[in-house]
């Protein structure tokens, strides 16, 4: 039986928490608390994920195949073995790119309508 690849656009629009989590694990594998810290740092504190939001999102993203749990640890001797690490999957990267494209198009529509500033 042949499986068709999933169309990443079927996940759109992404909930903001999902998009931020995908961005956080796109560069490197991270555990939950590191994801929370990355999102807060990346957004200058404008977005703060609660642990509940994070772990509900992670569970859904695992089920959807957007992220994967990884067994490798960056520094096992310095790490808590109870931590779970996550990385973006190929599908997750495709979905994040599709969402970024969707958002870029929305901003260009807003600019054309005079509702968003031109690029700096």
Wavefront OBJ file of the C-alpha trace (Angstrom):
o trace
v 0.000 0.000 0.000
v 1.447 3.359 -1.032
v 0.977 6.363 1.226
v 0.603 9.805 -0.296
v 2.730 12.413 1.454
v 0.640 14.689 3.649
v -0.039 18.152 2.285
v 1.487 20.470 4.899
v -1.238 23.047 4.190
v -3.817 20.755 5.801
v -2.388 21.798 9.201
v -2.853 25.524 8.510
v -3.423 27.900 10.084
v -1.191 26.734 12.915
v -1.953 27.682 16.485
v 0.699 30.243 17.515
v 2.095 27.911 20.210
v 2.629 25.169 17.620
v 4.465 27.530 15.270
v 6.702 28.798 18.076
v 7.510 25.231 19.183
v 8.427 24.267 15.625
v 10.742 27.293 15.422
v 12.336 26.348 18.753
v 13.160 22.786 17.676
v 14.091 23.641 14.085
v 17.676 24.550 14.969
v 18.414 21.877 17.553
v 16.780 19.244 19.723
v 15.396 20.719 22.932
v 13.641 19.547 26.074
v 10.428 21.175 27.275
v 11.866 23.834 29.551
v 14.439 24.794 26.900
v 11.573 25.219 24.403
v 9.773 27.549 26.835
v 12.981 29.574 27.303
v 13.694 29.737 23.556
v 10.198 31.001 22.750
v 10.378 33.638 25.470
v 13.833 34.785 24.320
v 12.944 34.714 20.608
v 9.850 36.866 21.202
v 11.442 39.229 23.723
v 9.031 37.964 26.367
v 5.928 38.690 24.286
v 5.060 34.971 24.164
v 5.316 32.852 27.285
v 4.202 29.264 26.973
v 2.786 27.677 30.104
v 3.871 24.126 30.865
v 0.292 22.955 30.228
v 0.118 24.585 26.796
v 3.573 23.295 25.917
v 2.959 19.669 26.819
v -0.543 19.540 25.293
v 0.922 20.998 22.098
v 3.864 18.579 22.138
v 1.532 15.596 22.529
v -0.603 16.709 19.581
v 2.479 17.497 17.485
v 3.937 14.048 18.191
v 0.650 12.422 17.166
v 0.544 14.515 13.965
v 4.186 13.720 13.132
v 5.346 17.356 13.267
v 8.040 16.622 15.851
v 9.886 13.518 17.006
v 11.230 12.496 20.359
v 14.967 11.878 20.211
v 17.050 9.576 22.370
v 20.382 11.357 21.886
v 21.259 13.902 24.539
v 23.580 16.861 24.003
v 25.650 16.206 27.140
v 24.352 13.036 28.811
v 26.702 13.372 31.789
v 25.283 16.832 32.591
v 21.672 16.086 31.740
v 18.688 14.844 33.724
v 17.801 11.446 32.268
v 14.083 12.140 32.804
v 14.098 14.947 30.243
v 12.607 14.226 26.875
v 14.119 15.913 23.841
v 12.255 16.823 20.674
v 13.266 17.794 17.156
v 11.357 18.934 14.118
v 10.389 16.213 11.618
v 10.524 16.559 7.848
v 6.756 17.057 7.836
v 7.066 19.599 10.654
v 9.622 21.609 8.671
v 7.332 21.543 5.621
v 4.397 22.700 7.768
v 6.473 25.498 9.368
v 7.561 26.691 5.900
v 3.948 26.623 4.681
v 2.826 28.623 7.731
v 5.639 31.167 7.231
v 4.558 31.553 3.602
v 0.921 31.998 4.658
v 1.878 34.653 7.219
v 4.116 36.462 4.712
v 1.228 36.595 2.244
v -1.105 37.995 4.934
v 1.392 40.725 5.781
v 1.757 41.629 2.089
v -2.043 41.933 1.799
v -2.073 44.189 4.884
v 0.714 46.327 3.389
v -1.168 46.638 0.106
v -4.205 47.837 2.068
v -2.081 50.367 3.955
v -2.566 48.538 7.241
v 1.003 47.385 7.855
v 4.278 49.292 7.631
v 6.564 48.773 4.676
v 9.715 46.808 5.376
v 12.275 48.759 7.371
l 1 2 3 4 5 6 7 8 9 10 11 12 13 14 15 16 17 18 19 20 21 22 23 24 25 26 27 28 29 30 31 32 33 34 35 36 37 38 39 40 41 42 43 44 45 46 47 48 49 50 51 52 53 54 55 56 57 58 59 60 61 62 63 64 65 66 67 68 69 70 71 72 73 74 75 76 77 78 79 80 81 82 83 84 85 86 87 88 89 90 91 92 93 94 95 96 97 98 99 100 101 102 103 104 105 106 107 108 109 110 111 112 113 114 115 116 117 118 119 120
